[in-house]
């Protein structure tokens, strides 16, 4: 019976990890890369919005 509980929780866990990865990328990694490359803050904000919309699809 435990196997069924684990099977059910795996998609939820994958979804949670994916969402956390998108949040990490949009809040920390994206601004650092944008600053390094020399992108403006408006471009960074637009990319952050796109990442968060992508995260909401999952």
LINFENHU-V58776 format. One record per backbone hydrogen bond with DSSP energy under -0.5 kcal/mol. CO is the residue of the C=O (numbers start at 1). NH is the residue of the N-H. If there is no record, write none. Layout:
BEGIN
CO,NH ; CO,NH
END
This chain:
BEGIN
1,5 ; 2,6 ; 3,7 ; 4,8 ; 5,9 ; 6,10 ; 7,11 ; 8,12 ; 9,13 ; 10,14 ; 11,15 ; 12,16 ; 13,17 ; 14,18 ; 15,19 ; 16,20 ; 17,21 ; 18,22 ; 19,23 ; 20,24 ; 21,25 ; 22,26 ; 23,27 ; 24,28 ; 24,29 ; 25,30 ; 28,32 ; 29,33 ; 30,34 ; 31,35 ; 32,36 ; 33,37 ; 34,38 ; 34,39 ; 40,44 ; 41,45 ; 42,46 ; 43,47 ; 44,48 ; 45,49 ; 46,50 ; 47,51 ; 48,52 ; 49,53 ; 50,54 ; 51,55 ; 52,56 ; 53,57 ; 54,57 ; 54,58 ; 55,58
END
